[in-house]
Amino acid sequence: MAGKDIPVSPLAVPFPELPTLAGLRLGTAEAGIRYKARADLTMMEFAPGTSVAGVFTRNKCPGAPVDWCRAALRGGKARALVVNAGNANVFTGRAGREATEATAEAAAALVGCKPREVFLASTGVIGEPLPHERLTAALPALHAGLADDRWAEAARGIMTTDTFPKACLRTARIGGETVTIMGIAKGSGMIAPDMATMLCFVATDAKIPPAALQPILKRAVDRSFNRTTVDSDTSTSDTVLLFATGAARHPRVTTEGGPILRDFSRALSELLLDLALQVVRDGEGAQKLIRIDVTGATSARSAHRIAMSIANSPLVKTAIAGGDANWGRIVMAVGKAGEPADRDRLAVGVGGTWMAREGGVIPGYDEAPVVAHMQGREVEIAVDIGLGSGQATVWTCDLTHGYIDINGSYRS
């Protein structure tokens, strides 16, 4: 769907006002990698000493930029980020590796750092060689024009089939001092993060060592992106990177982290969940945001698997798209999850109205309030397994003709 006009999602949220962040400059450029007359190259430059953490796709066919970032992450330091849209640099063999090396070397020369302190991400079409000569040719002017107030441009520059730019801002306290956390994300289809094409870049002015930053990011991703799905497809390019510039003044944080980072961890989890839900709201062709709450499972892990089975069911998602209060499809999705379940203990509800319980429809059940709820933009599904205390919440969107329209002509 590259280059075609897609209506803005009816679930879109406004872009927030983002302040500047000490130790970070950013900007965009038109490199002509795939798109015409739009920014498709984004760069961030970080102050010396910036630490980095990252979480990446578990897809067994990852893109060359993912391989590059995994290797670079071992150094724990970052000076730059370069992101291109329109070409994912995936399944491109030696040419893909050469593209990452050329890009990192070009950016490193401009910033004055080692290539392994440059992080890379690409999003777009899979299987086509990345014309990195266009990218590296655009970098000098892009770097010369970096500024500290171009978050909105950067959020748009990383988009592919997204219909609106995504960003979020949070603050936290570290030892009594306030720090800022800001982030942008892109994603619309091929979304089932497993660490969607999903990219997320977050920066903070906190000074946190990589060894403390990494586990905090992993936990926050598990509580956010890994609880969402659009179409059950895990992208080859999923990347979440967190950069800490160290410009804020607060008490020293050790490599162990500890209680001093409790509020930072809270704020980061909130920010990533906000961004993850924006991605779901922008699901390709989506008209409704769906929240699924599963309780009474044998464990939290089991509850999560059941919830994702419901969220990924095409039959459930199309029923919601059509406003059909078909609770039988939800029961089906529970049963196929492969987790402990007993149909005679199961309860299913939509929009606060319980529909079925103990193996059958509830006597006197009135479908009217459920249908009315399903006409809205946000739909809530509740499932009580009735076997234990495990619970989980996940989010997805409906499945409409728009999804087929977008993906049926993605490369055209």
C-alpha positions, 0 to 999 in steps of 0.5 A, a space after each residue: 500500500 506504499 504511497 497510497 492514501 489510507 483514511 486515518 483510523 477512526 480510533 486515532 489519538 492526537 499527537 501529544 506535545 513533546 518537550 525537548 530532551 537533553 542529550 538528544 537531537 533528531 530529524 528526517 529526510 527524503 532519501 527516496 528509498 521507496 516512497 516519493 515526496 515524503 520523509 523516509 529516513 530518520 536519525 537520532 544523535 545521542 550525547 556521549 555516554 548514552 546507554 542503551 537497551 533493546 528487545 527484538 523479534 523472536 521471528 527466526 527470519 530476522 532482518 539484517 538490522 535486527 542482527 546488527 542491533 543484537 550485536 551492537 547491544 553487547 557494547 551497551 552504548 549508543 551515539 546514533 539511531 538510523 531508521 528507514 521506511 519502505 524497505 525492511 532489509 529482510 531476507 537480503 543475504 550478504 547485500 543486507 549485511 553490507 547495507 547495515 555496515 555501510 549505513 553504520 559506518 556512514 553515520 558513525 563518521 558523521 557523529 564521531 563514534 564507532 560503527 557499533 555505537 550506531 543502531 539501525 532499524 528498517 521497515 517495509 517490504 521484505 525480500 528486496 535489497 535496500 538501496 543503501 547508497 541512497 540512504 548514505 547519500 542523504 545522511 550528511 544533510 540530515 545530520 547537519 539539520 538535526 534539532 531537538 524539537 522534531 519528534 513529530 517529524 520523526 514519528 511520521 518518518 518511520 511510518 509505512 501503512 500507519 494512518 497516524 503518528 504515535 508518541 507518548 510522554 511520561 515522567 518519573 522520579 529517581 531518588 526524588 528528582 524528576 526524569 523524562 521518558 518519551 517515545 515514538 512507535 510505528 505499526 499497523 499490520 504484521 503485529 503480534 510482538 513476540 519479544 510487529 512490522 513494529 518499531 518503537 524508540 524511547 529516550 530518557 534523560 535518566 542516567 541508568 547503566 545498561 545492565 539495569 536498563 535491560 531488565 526494566 525494558 524487558 519487563 515493560 515490553 512483556 506488560 505492553 507490546 507482548 499483550 497486543 495483537 492485530 493479525 497474529 503475524 510476528 514481524 521479522 523486524 520488531 525492535 524496541 530500543 531504549 536510550 538513556 542520555 544521562 543528562 538528568 541529575 539524580 542519585 547514582 543508579 547502580 548496575 543492579 538497579 533496585 528500588 530506586 528505579 521502581 517509579 521509572 519502571 512504572 512510567 516506562 511500562 505505562 508509556 509502552 502500553 500507551 504506544 502499544 495500544 496506539 499501534 492496535 488502534 491503527 491496526 490495518 482496516 481496524 474500526 474497533 479496539 477490543 480488550 479481552 480480560 481472562 480470569 480464573 485460569 490455572 495460571 497467569 501464563 495460561 490466562 495470557 495464552 487463552 486471551 491471545 487465542 481469542 484475540 487472534 481468532 479471525 472468527 471472533 474478530 470478524 464477528 465483532 467487526 459485524 456487530 454479531 454477538 456470537 459468544 460461541 466463537 469466543 468459546 471456540 477460541 478458548 477451547 483451541 488455546 491448548 490450555 486447561 478449560 472446562 466448558 461446564 465452568 466457563 463464563 463469557 461476557 461482553 460489555 459487562 453483560 454475561 451471556 453464557 455460564 456453566 455450559 450454556 446460555 444464561 437463562 433470560 439472557 437479553 442480547 440487546 445490550 451486548 449488540 448495543 455495546 458492540 456498535 461502539 468503537 471499544 469492545 470489552 470481552 470477559 472470560 472466566 475459566 473457573 479453574 484457578 486465579 490466573 488472569 491476563 488482559 490483552 488487546 486487539 482490533 477487529 478484522 475488516 475488509 480494509 485489512 484485505 484491501 491494504 495487504 492485497 496491494 501492499 507492494 503496488 
